[in-house]
Amino acid sequence: MASEATQERRRSSSAERAFRLARKSFIAGERIDMRHLATQLEVDRTTLFRWVGNRDQLLTDILTSLASATFRDIQQAVDEVGAERIIRAAELYAEILISSEYYRTFLNRDPERALRLISTKVSPLQRQIVTFFEQILDEEETADRFKHSLPTPDLAYLIVRVMESFLYADLIIGEQPDVGKVRSAVSAVLGSLQD
């Protein structure tokens, strides 16, 4: 009989395999179907749910993993300092999301679910995005390259909400997402709050 530690390793390995397969399907622009995923893995849906949670949890985990990679790329790509670093990070993030075909497919396939998973305050993904901007704000403030009049968590949250207004404009008000508007709006916010 396998030890408890061995069983846990197997569950962990199986959960990782399920996640990777779902993530690959998501990036291919496919809808995440839990029944189909369970069939591919040759397990029942109850086992799959135990491994990865429900569909919303799995989608959130996929989106969060993709965002982590995006943030690493942005950190490496941005050379600017001060307010311009924050603005450029927001602009790059918007460019990546707007040009990502699989991401736009996901948004257009199920806009209500997508917005709930992405842009509500209880969303782990939104918390991750806010935390990313908090870190940049903290780094620039610590280096004395950007001072502002709001608490850093509030300013990071404001930046993210402003970005979301233009990133998801097609879903919210029927207008095209616009990187230029993200840049202009974040610039205006930072300019108005700079000490």
N, C-alpha and C positions, 0 to 999 in steps of 0.2 A: 504494500500500500504506500502510495506517495506521501511524503511528509507534507505538512501544512505549508512550509516554505516553498517546496517544489510546486505544489498546486497553485500557490499565489503567483509564482513566476510564470507558470503556464497561462494563468488568467491574464496576467499583465501582458505577456507576449501576444496572446490572442486579441486582447483589446487594442494593442498597438497595431496589429495586422488589420483589424477591422477599421480603425481610424485611418490608416494609410490608404486602404482601398477606397473608403468613402471620400477622402481628400482628393485622391486621383480622379474619381468620378466627378467631383465638384469642379475641379480645375478643367476637366474636359467639357464642362458646361451642362453636365447631366443633372437631373433632379435626384436628390438623395431619397431613395425608396428603401425603407427599412426591411420590408419583406424580401426585396430583391437582394439586398446586401446580406441578409441572413442566409438566403439560398446560396449565394456565391461562397459564403464561408462554411456552408454545410452545417449550420446550427439552427436552432429554432429562435424565434423572435425574442422569447423570454431571455435566453442566454445572451443574445445580442444586446438587449436593453440593459442587462446586468453589466455588460462590458463597457458600453459607451453612453448609456442613458437614452432618453427619448430622442426623437428626430431634432427637436429644437436644441437640445443640449449638444448633440453631435454637430449640428450646423454652427453653433456658437463656438465650439472647440476648433472646428476647421477654420472659421473666420479669424479667431484669435491667433491661431498658429500662422496664418498667412499675414496677419497684421504685424506679428513679431518680426518676420522676415522683411517686411516692407520697412519697418522702423530702422532695422539695422542698415538697410540699403540707403535710407534717407540720411542717417547719421554720417555715413561714409561719403555721401555725395555733397553734403552742404559744407561749404567753406566759409560762408559769411559769419559775421559776429553781430552781437547786439540784436536789436529789433529785426534787422534784415535776416538774421539766422532763423528766427521764429517764423517770419513771413515766408521765407524760402522753404522751410520744412512743411508749412501748410500748403504751399503751392505744389510742391513735389508730391505730397500725399494725395492731393486732389487730382493731379495729372495721372498718377498711377491708378487710382480708382476709376476715373472717368474712361481711361483707355483700356482697362481690363475687361476683355470681352466676356469671360466667364462670370465676373462679378456683376456686370450689367445684365447678363442673362438671368442670374439669380434674382436680382432686383425686379426685373420685369416679369418674371414668372410668377412671383408671389409677393407683390409689393408690401402688402400689410404685414405679413410675417417678417419680411426682410427688415422693414423699418422698426418693427418691435424688437427684433434681435440685435439690431445695429445701433439704434439711436435713442433708446430709452435709458433713463438714468440708472435703472436696475440692471442694465445689460453689462455683463463682464467685458464685452468688447468695447463699449463706450468708456468704461472705467479704464481700460488699457490705453485707449487713445488719449484720454485726459491725463493719465499718468505720464505718457510719453511727452506731452507738452509741458507738464509740470517740471519734468526733469530738465528740459531745455531752458525753461524760464529760470529755474534755480541755478543752473550752470552760468547763464548769462548774468544773473543778478550777483552771484558769488564773485564772478570775475569783474564786477563793477562795469559791465558793458550795457546793462539795461536795468533801469529802475522803473517801477510802476506803483500805482496807488491802490491796487486791489490785493487782497490775499492771493497768493500764487494759485491755490487750488481753484479759486473762483475765476481767475483770469484764464486758466487752462480750460476750464469748463466752458467759459464764454467763447473762447477761440474755437473749440470743437463744435459748439452749437452754431456759430456763424458759418463755419465750414460746411456743416450738414445742410444748412439752408440752401447753399448753392450746389453741393454735390448731389443732392436728391431733389433738385428743383423739378425735374421731370415727373417725379412721383407725387410731389406736394402741390405744385401749382401749374404743372403742364409746360414748363419752360425747360430749355436744354441746360444740363449741367454746364458750369462755366468756370474754368480755372482762373481766368482773369478777374472774375467777380470775387472769387475766394481771396485772391491776392489783395485786391482793393479793399475788401471789407476787413480783412485781418489787419492790414496796414492802418486803416482808419481807427480800428479798435485800439491798437497798440499806441498810435499817435495821440489819441485822446487821453490815454491813461499814463503816459510817460511822465515821470517826475522831473 
